[in-house]
Amino acid sequence: MPSKESTANGRNVSPELVVGKWFTTDELAGMLNVDPSTLRRWRSARPPQGPPFVPVSDRVTLYSTHDVEHWLRSRRVVPGQAA
């Protein structure tokens, strides 16, 4: 039976990691209705803020659908249930 993880360049890579949808900074900014500079500011804050991200290179940062959805759900406020 094949392993659920494959090795690429000596690192384990989960199939779920590469199969899902990924967004660029500009794409995610459009979806969240914020300026791309807001996402860049969140990333450079110490500690980093905003949704988890993957810095692919100096110019490319990606955000996974799964991480963004989880981050949004964690910030959800239900009126009447907020403490």
All heavy atoms as an XYZ file, in Angstrom:
655
protein
N       0.843     -1.173      0.000
C       0.000      0.000      0.000
C       0.889      1.237      0.000
O       1.791      1.368      0.808
C      -0.891     -0.041      1.238
C      -1.727      1.187      1.420
S      -2.804      0.958      2.870
C      -4.029      2.128      2.453
N       0.640      2.199     -0.906
C       1.472      3.389     -0.966
C       1.294      4.250      0.281
O       0.230      4.315      0.869
C       0.978      4.138     -2.202
C      -0.036      3.301     -2.863
C      -0.341      2.149     -1.971
N       2.366      4.915      0.645
C       2.346      5.799      1.793
C       1.469      7.011      1.507
O       1.358      7.464      0.373
C       3.773      6.258      2.091
O       3.757      7.276      3.040
N       0.859      7.564      2.560
C       0.049      8.768      2.402
C       0.920      9.996      2.222
O       0.450     11.043      1.857
C      -0.861      8.950      3.609
C      -1.976      7.953      3.666
C      -2.936      8.296      4.770
C      -4.087      7.311      4.764
N      -5.074      7.637      5.769
N       2.197      9.847      2.501
C       3.116     10.961      2.331
C       4.243     10.536      1.405
O       4.699      9.403      1.443
C       3.689     11.407      3.677
C       2.634     11.968      4.605
C       3.227     12.564      5.858
O       4.452     12.490      6.034
O       2.454     13.102      6.664
N       4.656     11.429      0.547
C       5.773     11.146     -0.337
C       6.938     12.023      0.073
O       6.774     13.013      0.770
C       5.378     11.421     -1.792
O       5.026     12.778     -1.950
N       8.098     11.645     -0.363
C       9.286     12.414     -0.019
C       9.736     13.212     -1.232
O       9.902     12.677     -2.307
C      10.416     11.481      0.451
O       9.940     10.744      1.570
C      11.634     12.264      0.841
N       9.899     14.503     -1.041
C      10.398     15.392     -2.087
C      11.530     16.200     -1.484
O      11.333     16.908     -0.504
C       9.290     16.319     -2.584
N      12.703     16.073     -2.049
C      13.879     16.788     -1.545
C      14.138     16.491     -0.066
O      14.510     17.365      0.695
C      13.723     18.301     -1.749
C      13.636     18.661     -3.202
O      14.227     18.006     -4.046
N      12.887     19.697     -3.505
N      13.877     15.254      0.341
C      14.159     14.863      1.707
C      13.121     15.297      2.723
O      13.306     15.140      3.909
N      11.995     15.843      2.281
C      10.949     16.299      3.190
C       9.664     15.538      2.906
O       9.362     15.209      1.774
C      10.682     17.786      3.013
C      11.883     18.637      3.330
C      11.555     20.083      3.164
N      12.747     20.884      3.409
C      12.790     22.163      3.243
N      11.737     22.823      2.846
N      13.904     22.830      3.479
N       8.892     15.284      3.944
C       7.601     14.642      3.768
C       6.595     15.667      3.266
O       6.499     16.760      3.805
C       7.097     14.031      5.081
C       7.897     12.806      5.468
O       8.439     12.124      4.601
N       7.961     12.522      6.743
N       5.850     15.290      2.229
C       4.854     16.182      1.652
C       3.507     15.476      1.702
O       3.331     14.439      1.087
C       5.204     16.547      0.189
C       4.137     17.439     -0.406
C       6.566     17.214      0.127
N       2.576     16.035      2.428
C       1.240     15.476      2.530
C       0.483     15.777      1.242
O       0.514     16.900      0.740
C       0.512     16.099      3.720
O      -0.831     15.745      3.711
N      -0.235     14.780      0.685
C      -1.010     15.026     -0.537
C      -2.024     16.150     -0.364
O      -2.277     16.907     -1.288
C      -1.711     13.697     -0.805
C      -0.932     12.680     -0.069
C      -0.320     13.391      1.105
N      -2.609     16.274      0.830
C      -3.588     17.323      1.071
C      -2.973     18.717      0.932
O      -3.645     19.671      0.596
C      -4.208     17.180      2.472
C      -5.082     15.957      2.630
C      -4.304     14.683      2.932
O      -3.121     14.762      3.354
O      -4.853     13.605      2.720
N      -1.685     18.806      1.203
C      -1.006     20.096      1.138
C      -0.966     20.647     -0.281
O      -1.164     21.829     -0.501
C       0.413     19.978      1.692
C       1.242     21.255      1.738
C       0.612     22.261      2.690
C       2.656     20.956      2.158
N      -0.742     19.800     -1.246
C      -0.580     20.276     -2.611
C      -1.844     20.173     -3.443
O      -1.940     20.765     -4.508
C       0.578     19.544     -3.332
C       1.905     19.899     -2.700
C       0.372     18.054     -3.322
N      -2.838     19.439     -2.985
C      -4.051     19.229     -3.773
C      -5.025     20.396     -3.647
O      -5.692     20.756     -4.590
C      -4.744     17.906     -3.362
C      -6.116     17.784     -3.990
C      -3.881     16.727     -3.744
N      -5.129     21.003     -2.482
C      -6.120     22.048     -2.243
C      -5.869     23.311     -3.049
O      -4.836     23.490     -3.677
N      -6.842     24.205     -3.016
C      -6.756     25.491     -3.706
C      -5.873     26.445     -2.908
O      -5.926     26.477     -1.685
C      -8.170     26.066     -3.851
C      -8.241     27.461     -4.388
C      -8.087     27.504     -5.877
C      -8.350     28.926     -6.358
N      -7.444     29.370     -7.355
N      -5.056     27.192     -3.611
C      -4.164     28.167     -2.994
C      -4.430     29.544     -3.584
O      -4.739     29.675     -4.768
C      -2.706     27.777     -3.230
C      -2.322     26.559     -2.468
C      -2.557     25.260     -2.827
C      -1.678     26.506     -1.203
N      -2.088     24.415     -1.868
C      -1.531     25.142     -0.854
C      -1.201     27.473     -0.330
C      -0.937     24.739      0.324
C      -0.600     27.078      0.846
C      -0.470     25.716      1.170
N      -4.307     30.583     -2.768
C      -4.550     31.953     -3.201
C      -3.288     32.786     -3.068
O      -2.525     32.620     -2.118
C      -5.641     32.605     -2.342
C      -6.947     31.878     -2.375
C      -7.393     31.205     -1.255
C      -7.736     31.872     -3.509
C      -8.598     30.527     -1.259
C      -8.939     31.198     -3.538
C      -9.370     30.517     -2.412
N      -3.101     33.700     -3.999
C      -2.024     34.677     -3.889
C      -2.477     35.784     -2.938
O      -3.657     35.861     -2.557
C      -1.698     35.304     -5.253
O      -2.844     36.045     -5.700
C      -1.304     34.261     -6.281
N      -1.564     36.659     -2.596
C      -1.897     37.793     -1.737
C      -3.001     38.636     -2.361
O      -3.972     39.004     -1.691
C      -0.642     38.652     -1.478
O       0.324     37.846     -0.794
C      -0.965     39.880     -0.641
N      -2.892     38.937     -3.646
C      -3.899     39.765     -4.314
C      -5.260     39.072     -4.363
O      -6.294     39.715     -4.151
C      -3.456     40.125     -5.733
C      -2.326     41.146     -5.747
O      -2.105     41.815     -4.719
O      -1.660     41.264     -6.792
N      -5.268     37.775     -4.644
C      -6.531     37.033     -4.704
C      -7.226     37.028     -3.341
O      -8.428     37.280     -3.237
C      -6.297     35.597     -5.165
C      -5.900     35.486     -6.617
C      -5.430     34.089     -7.002
O      -4.936     33.346     -6.129
O      -5.554     33.748     -8.200
N      -6.463     36.727     -2.292
C      -7.054     36.670     -0.962
C      -7.508     38.054     -0.507
O      -8.572     38.202      0.088
C      -6.078     36.071      0.045
C      -6.639     35.903      1.449
C      -7.877     35.008      1.456
C      -5.577     35.353      2.383
N      -6.723     39.075     -0.805
C      -7.115     40.441     -0.436
C      -8.459     40.794     -1.068
O      -9.329     41.368     -0.413
C      -6.040     41.434     -0.860
N      -8.642     40.419     -2.328
C      -9.912     40.679     -2.997
C     -11.066     39.946     -2.328
O     -12.155     40.499     -2.164
N     -10.833     38.710     -1.933
C     -11.874     37.922     -1.285
C     -12.237     38.489      0.087
O     -13.402     38.457      0.487
C     -11.428     36.474     -1.131
C     -11.367     35.744     -2.450
S     -10.680     34.077     -2.389
C     -10.937     33.531     -0.751
N     -11.249     38.988      0.816
C     -11.479     39.533      2.154
C     -11.872     41.007      2.130
O     -12.167     41.593      3.169
C     -10.228     39.362      3.022
C      -9.792     37.937      3.315
C      -8.489     37.930      4.109
C     -10.880     37.169      4.054
N     -11.835     41.600      0.936
C     -12.170     43.008      0.760
C     -11.232     43.916      1.573
O     -11.673     44.854      2.232
C     -13.636     43.285      1.111
C     -14.145     44.556      0.484
O     -13.664     44.980     -0.563
N     -15.109     45.178      1.127
N      -9.944     43.569      1.528
C      -8.912     44.405      2.150
C      -7.845     44.694      1.098
O      -7.764     44.015      0.076
C      -8.257     43.728      3.386
C      -9.291     43.462      4.468
C      -7.529     42.454      3.012
N      -7.039     45.678      1.339
C      -5.947     45.990      0.430
C      -4.839     44.940      0.590
O      -4.609     44.459      1.711
C      -5.395     47.387      0.756
C      -4.514     47.901     -0.347
O      -5.034     48.533     -1.270
O      -3.284     47.651     -0.269
N      -4.144     44.562     -0.492
C      -3.038     43.608     -0.360
C      -1.987     44.042      0.660
O      -1.368     43.205      1.312
C      -2.441     43.542     -1.771
C      -3.579     43.892     -2.673
C      -4.393     44.909     -1.896
N      -1.813     45.352      0.831
C      -0.837     45.835      1.816
C      -1.240     45.422      3.234
O      -0.377     45.277      4.105
C      -0.666     47.348      1.731
O      -1.868     48.009      2.093
N      -2.526     45.223      3.475
C      -2.981     44.776      4.792
C      -2.458     43.372      5.069
O      -1.945     43.098      6.159
C      -4.515     44.794      4.874
O      -4.961     46.138      4.665
C      -5.008     44.289      6.214
N      -2.567     42.480      4.090
C      -2.044     41.125      4.266
C      -0.533     41.155      4.454
O      -0.001     40.428      5.294
C      -2.405     40.241      3.074
C      -3.882     39.863      2.962
C      -4.155     39.154      1.645
C      -4.296     38.997      4.130
N       0.163     41.990      3.694
C       1.620     42.089      3.853
C       1.980     42.611      5.244
O       2.924     42.132      5.876
C       2.209     42.978      2.761
C       2.186     42.318      1.389
C       2.997     43.099      0.367
N       2.331     44.307     -0.058
C       1.428     44.372     -1.037
N       1.088     43.271     -1.700
N       0.875     45.518     -1.360
N       1.214     43.586      5.749
C       1.461     44.123      7.087
C       1.210     43.053      8.149
O       1.980     42.905      9.093
C       0.584     45.351      7.332
C       0.914     46.064      8.617
C       0.100     47.334      8.824
N      -1.317     47.028      9.006
C      -2.290     47.316      8.136
N      -2.007     47.947      7.012
N      -3.532     47.009      8.379
N       0.134     42.275      7.987
C      -0.146     41.186      8.924
C       0.996     40.178      8.946
O       1.390     39.691      9.994
C      -1.444     40.478      8.567
C      -2.695     41.268      8.818
C      -2.817     42.421      9.536
C      -4.004     40.956      8.350
N      -4.125     42.845      9.540
C      -4.879     41.964      8.816
C      -4.524     39.937      7.565
C      -6.240     41.960      8.546
C      -5.883     39.932      7.294
C      -6.721     40.930      7.780
N       1.522     39.851      7.760
C       2.609     38.865      7.686
C       3.877     39.362      8.355
O       4.619     38.591      8.956
C       2.931     38.520      6.224
C       1.904     37.691      5.535
C       2.422     37.110      4.240
N       3.067     38.030      3.352
C       2.522     38.542      2.248
N       1.295     38.214      1.895
N       3.210     39.356      1.485
N       4.160     40.660      8.232
C       5.419     41.188      8.753
C       5.323     41.603     10.219
O       6.339     41.930     10.835
C       5.898     42.364      7.907
O       4.974     43.430      7.988
N       4.111     41.592     10.790
C       3.942     41.926     12.203
C       4.658     40.885     13.054
O       4.834     39.734     12.657
C       2.454     41.968     12.555
N       5.089     41.291     14.241
C       5.727     40.354     15.160
C       4.947     40.306     16.449
O       4.901     41.309     17.149
C       7.186     40.756     15.431
C       8.051     40.626     14.209
C       8.171     39.164     13.783
N       8.865     39.027     12.522
C       8.320     38.544     11.407
N       7.081     38.150     11.379
N       9.026     38.434     10.320
N       4.260     39.203     16.735
C       4.174     37.972     15.944
C       3.267     38.174     14.731
O       2.429     39.072     14.724
C       3.561     36.959     16.915
C       2.733     37.789     17.839
C       3.478     39.111     17.977
N       3.451     37.320     13.705
C       2.608     37.435     12.502
C       1.124     37.338     12.851
O       0.733     36.634     13.772
C       3.049     36.252     11.640
C       4.420     35.928     12.119
C       4.419     36.240     13.588
N       0.320     38.061     12.091
C      -1.129     38.062     12.269
C      -1.771     37.538     10.999
O      -1.086     37.247     10.030
C      -1.618     39.473     12.571
C      -0.998     40.084     13.811
C      -1.359     41.551     13.959
O      -2.111     42.109     13.184
N      -0.809     42.182     14.975
N      -3.083     37.450     10.998
C      -3.810     37.031      9.811
C      -3.754     35.529      9.617
O      -3.294     34.780     10.480
N      -4.228     35.077      8.454
C      -4.261     33.639      8.192
C      -2.855     33.078      7.967
O      -1.946     33.808      7.554
C      -5.105     33.524      6.919
C      -5.006     34.850      6.262
C      -4.820     35.853      7.364
N      -2.667     31.777      8.236
C      -1.368     31.153      7.960
C      -1.001     31.317      6.482
O      -1.883     31.370      5.617
C      -1.603     29.678      8.299
C      -2.731     29.694      9.265
C      -3.606     30.840      8.834
N       0.289     31.375      6.204
C       0.758     31.605      4.835
C       2.010     30.795      4.574
O       2.670     30.316      5.489
C       1.026     33.096      4.590
C       2.017     33.697      5.545
C       3.367     33.727      5.235
C       1.603     34.233      6.752
C       4.294     34.287      6.116
C       2.512     34.805      7.636
C       3.861     34.828      7.320
N       2.324     30.657      3.278
C       3.529     29.951      2.850
C       4.338     30.899      1.977
O       3.907     31.242      0.872
C       3.186     28.669      2.050
C       4.448     28.001      1.556
C       2.358     27.722      2.898
N       5.502     31.353      2.447
C       6.346     32.200      1.609
C       7.103     31.326      0.604
O       8.115     30.719      0.929
C       7.287     32.867      2.614
C       7.328     31.933      3.784
C       6.035     31.179      3.790
N       6.593     31.256     -0.613
C       7.187     30.413     -1.643
C       8.511     31.002     -2.135
O       9.454     30.274     -2.408
C       6.199     30.229     -2.823
C       6.817     29.421     -3.947
C       4.922     29.566     -2.326
N       8.555     32.306     -2.236
C       9.777     33.010     -2.629
C       9.704     34.419     -2.039
O       8.757     34.746     -1.334
C       9.908     33.067     -4.157
O       8.953     33.964     -4.698
N      10.680     35.257     -2.361
C      10.662     36.636     -1.870
C       9.448     37.407     -2.392
O       8.993     38.345     -1.758
C      11.932     37.381     -2.274
C      13.152     36.900     -1.498
O      12.959     36.263     -0.433
O      14.280     37.147     -1.951
N       8.946     37.002     -3.542
C       7.851     37.742     -4.175
C       6.511     37.018     -4.156
O       5.494     37.612     -4.499
C       8.201     38.064     -5.622
C       9.344     39.035     -5.744
C       9.643     39.309     -7.203
N      10.616     40.353     -7.314
C      10.367     41.514     -7.910
N       9.203     41.742     -8.437
N      11.308     42.415     -7.972
N       6.501     35.753     -3.802
C       5.267     34.963     -3.863
C       4.951     34.373     -2.490
O       5.767     33.664     -1.917
C       5.373     33.827     -4.906
C       4.113     32.982     -4.923
C       5.667     34.391     -6.284
N       3.756     34.689     -2.011
C       3.244     34.121     -0.769
C       1.890     33.519     -1.093
O       1.075     34.143     -1.773
C       3.088     35.196      0.318
O       4.372     35.771      0.565
C       2.542     34.615      1.598
N       1.655     32.307     -0.601
C       0.398     31.627     -0.869
C      -0.351     31.333      0.424
O       0.248     31.173      1.483
C       0.651     30.313     -1.615
C       1.282     30.433     -2.998
C       1.525     29.053     -3.594
C       0.422     31.280     -3.930
N      -1.675     31.267      0.279
C      -2.571     30.966      1.389
C      -3.460     29.804      0.964
O      -4.058     29.847     -0.111
C      -3.470     32.166      1.691
C      -2.737     33.404      2.125
C      -2.201     34.287      1.191
C      -2.593     33.696      3.474
C      -1.542     35.439      1.591
C      -1.929     34.850      3.880
C      -1.414     35.713      2.939
O      -0.754     36.851      3.343
N      -3.574     28.778      1.805
C      -4.425     27.639      1.454
C      -5.870     27.922      1.845
O      -6.154     28.604      2.838
C      -3.952     26.355      2.143
O      -4.391     26.299      3.471
N      -6.780     27.387      1.048
C      -8.203     27.525      1.326
C      -8.526     27.018      2.722
O      -9.253     27.658      3.486
C      -9.022     26.724      0.290
O      -8.718     27.207     -1.000
C     -10.504     26.835      0.544
N      -7.963     25.863      3.066
C      -8.230     25.255      4.360
C      -7.794     26.180      5.501
O      -8.544     26.405      6.456
C      -7.511     23.909      4.466
C      -7.620     23.277      5.812
N      -8.760     22.646      6.239
C      -6.741     23.219      6.832
C      -8.573     22.213      7.478
N      -7.354     22.540      7.859
N      -6.596     26.731      5.412
C      -6.092     27.621      6.459
C      -6.918     28.901      6.570
O      -7.205     29.375      7.674
C      -4.633     27.982      6.217
C      -3.678     26.851      6.520
O      -4.076     25.910      7.243
O      -2.541     26.902      6.029
N      -7.288     29.469      5.430
C      -8.072     30.705      5.444
C      -9.445     30.441      6.059
O      -9.917     31.213      6.904
C      -8.203     31.292      4.017
C      -9.191     32.453      4.004
C      -6.843     31.739      3.497
N     -10.071     29.342      5.673
C     -11.384     29.006      6.231
C     -11.288     28.803      7.748
O     -12.113     29.321      8.501
C     -11.932     27.746      5.567
C     -13.304     27.354      6.074
C     -13.871     26.134      5.385
O     -13.343     25.707      4.339
O     -14.858     25.594      5.913
N     -10.282     28.077      8.195
C     -10.100     27.843      9.627
C      -9.866     29.161     10.361
O     -10.438     29.402     11.433
C      -8.923     26.886      9.852
C      -8.734     26.506     11.275
N      -7.931     27.222     12.128
C      -9.258     25.496     12.007
C      -7.967     26.672     13.326
N      -8.765     25.621     13.277
N      -9.049     30.027      9.802
C      -8.764     31.323     10.413
C     -10.027     32.173     10.510
O     -10.299     32.777     11.560
C      -7.681     32.046      9.607
C      -7.356     33.416     10.105
C      -6.641     33.742     11.219
C      -7.755     34.656      9.509
N      -6.561     35.117     11.344
C      -7.230     35.695     10.310
C      -8.481     34.979      8.375
C      -7.427     37.039     10.003
C      -8.677     36.310      8.068
C      -8.151     37.331      8.880
N     -10.816     32.207      9.435
C     -12.060     32.982      9.459
C     -13.033     32.435     10.504
O     -13.652     33.194     11.249
C     -12.710     32.983      8.078
C     -12.034     33.868      7.035
C     -12.643     33.618      5.666
C     -12.155     35.334      7.413
N     -13.174     31.110     10.561
C     -14.077     30.508     11.548
C     -13.625     30.834     12.977
O     -14.454     31.048     13.854
C     -14.157     29.002     11.355
C     -14.940     28.596     10.143
C     -15.075     27.070     10.052
N     -15.650     26.671      8.799
C     -16.950     26.681      8.518
N     -17.809     27.087      9.430
N     -17.397     26.292      7.350
N     -12.320     30.888     13.210
C     -11.805     31.168     14.556
C     -12.092     32.604     14.978
O     -12.081     32.916     16.158
C     -10.305     30.886     14.627
O      -9.571     31.886     13.959
N     -12.344     33.480     14.016
C     -12.598     34.891     14.307
C     -14.086     35.207     14.332
O     -14.479     36.347     14.597
C     -11.895     35.756     13.270
C     -10.382     35.520     13.265
C      -9.687     36.416     12.295
N      -9.881     37.817     12.555
C      -9.257     38.539     13.500
N      -8.392     37.952     14.268
N      -9.493     39.808     13.640
N     -14.909     34.237     14.063
C     -16.352     34.426     13.961
C     -16.950     34.816     15.313
O     -16.638     34.217     16.333
C     -16.995     33.141     13.461
C     -18.450     33.238     13.180
C     -18.909     31.956     12.484
N     -20.285     32.044     12.114
C     -21.261     31.335     12.682
N     -20.964     30.448     13.619
N     -22.503     31.484     12.300
N     -17.800     35.827     15.302
C     -18.483     36.273     16.505
C     -19.982     36.099     16.278
O     -20.532     36.583     15.288
C     -18.186     37.760     16.817
C     -19.007     38.235     18.015
C     -16.702     37.957     17.029
N     -20.632     35.384     17.186
C     -22.079     35.193     17.108
C     -22.719     36.114     18.151
O     -22.517     35.912     19.347
C     -22.457     33.718     17.369
C     -23.980     33.549     17.308
C     -21.773     32.809     16.378
N     -23.456     37.129     17.688
C     -24.093     38.047     18.648
C     -24.972     37.271     19.641
O     -25.637     36.317     19.296
C     -24.962     38.957     17.763
C     -24.262     38.906     16.434
C     -23.736     37.504     16.310
N     -24.911     37.689     20.867
C     -25.677     37.018     21.912
C     -24.906     35.900     22.577
O     -25.230     35.466     23.666
N     -23.863     35.403     21.905
C     -23.027     34.362     22.488
C     -21.660     34.882     22.864
O     -20.876     34.186     23.500
C     -22.873     33.181     21.518
C     -24.148     32.422     21.275
C     -23.936     31.245     20.339
O     -22.833     30.990     19.884
N     -25.014     30.550     20.030
N     -21.359     36.107     22.446
C     -20.058     36.700     22.760
C     -20.010     37.045     24.235
O     -20.963     37.551     24.808
C     -19.821     37.937     21.914
N     -18.872     36.772     24.836
C     -18.737     37.048     26.274
C     -18.155     38.415     26.507
O     -17.414     38.943     25.783
C     -17.845     36.001     26.927
